[in-house]
Amino acid sequence: MSSSSVARRTELADFLRTRRERLTPDDVGLPRGGRRRTPGLRREEVALLAGVGVTWYTWLEQGREINASVQVLEAIARTLRMDQNERWYLFQLAGVTIVPPANECDAVTAAGREILDRLDPLPAVVISPRYDIVAYNRAYNRMVGDLDAVDPGERNQAWLFFTHPYWRTLCLRGRAQAAAHMVGTMRAAMPQHLDDPIWAGTVRRLREASDEFDSLWRRHDVMDRALPAKDFRSPVGDLHLHVSRFAVGTEGVNRMMVYTPLDDDTRARLDQLLALDARQRLHAV
């Protein structure tokens, strides 16, 4: 191996080890299994959860000269609960060329974060063209359940909309229209990302997990018009909301979506939703 390749694989080994050591068996639903000599998960536990061989994963974490497919890297990233930036970093270290996350997954600036927070009790969220949830405020978090409890790598509107039991019931009416709209906008954005394995992996994973998504994807419908209004169920009653969209981020690719009430009942319910404490949020994600 060249010196640059050795350095990259060494960095990959260190990165995987630190991501593994920050997790506990409780974090991933595994029994603790008595006293542990090292912090975090064991290598064999990561291999088991990711569906790869223990020896192969050990070699990967030792920086040996082995190749990892996109699918395997995605499984490891999910197992180690990596966020989008960490996933991109993992792919780079493993020698897989992808579009840098700055194009779609910019971290929200301090100013952007303040805007989100000051919009409470109006729900607001920043999403990427792939529907990754980049940031959100308290009102949005409570409207959709509890995103704080969702693994960062799973915070994707399309994934939750098509696979999560509570998110599947969020739409008060017009779910079929919302589903077709979401898939159509992803289809419209896809040609710019045909060589991006994270985009391809997101679509493949959705098609495997949801017959509904797969059926809509195979229709090849594309659209770019926004839905002007949405109706949601919530713990405090039905919400009838107008949706405003604003381009944000250094590339102007991500969108901030702000939900404003269409009637006085919804306006009052948004205030009630923000006032709920954790014990009253019965529909946690």
C-alpha positions, 0 to 999 in steps of 0.5 A: 500500500502507498503511504497515503493509503496506509494513513487513510486505513489507519484513520479508518481504524481509529475512527471505527474504534472511537465510534464503537467505544462511545456506544453501550450494549443498552444503546443498541438493545443488547444484554450487558453480559457481565464485566467489560474490559474495554468501553463500548461495544465489542467488535463481535457485537458490531459485526453481529448487528451489521451482519458482517463476519467478525474476522472481516470487521476486525480486519477493517478496524485493524486497518488491513487492506480489504475492500468494503461495499457501499451496502456493508458501510451503510450497515456499519454506519447504522449500527454505530449510529453515525450522523450524516457527516460521520457517514460521509467521513466513513465512506471517504476513509474507506475509499468510496467517492461520494458527494460531500455532505456540505451540498445537502447536509450542512449543519445549521448555523447559530443564526439558523438555530436561533431562527428555528428556536424563535419560531416556536410555537410554529413547527419548523424543520430544515430538510435536505433534498433527500429528506434528511432532517438536518435541524428542527425546533421544539414545536416540530419535535412535539408535533411528530413525536420525539425525534430526539429519541431517533438515531441520527442516521434514521432522521429522514422524513421519507424513512419515517413516513414510510416505515414508522408506525406513528409517522404513518398515522400523522397525516389526517387526510391526504396521505396518498397524495403526500406519499406520492409528492414525497417520492416524486420530489425525490425522483426529481432530485435523483438525477443529480446524485446518480453516482452518490452511493448514499442517495442510492442506498437511501432509495434502495433501503426504502424500496426494500422496507416499504412496498408503498414506496417501491410501488410509487418509485417504480411509477417514475413520476416526478414533481417539484410543486410544493403542497401548500397545506397539510393536516396532522393528527397530534396529542392535542387535536387535529392541526390544519397548517399552511406550509412555507418553504425557504432555501437555507444553507451555504448552497441554498439546497436545503429547505426550511419548512415552517408550518403556520395555523390555518384556523384559530383552533390550530393556533391554540393547539400549537400553544398547547402542544409546546406546553406538553411535558415529556410525560404527556407526549404519549406518541414518542417516536 
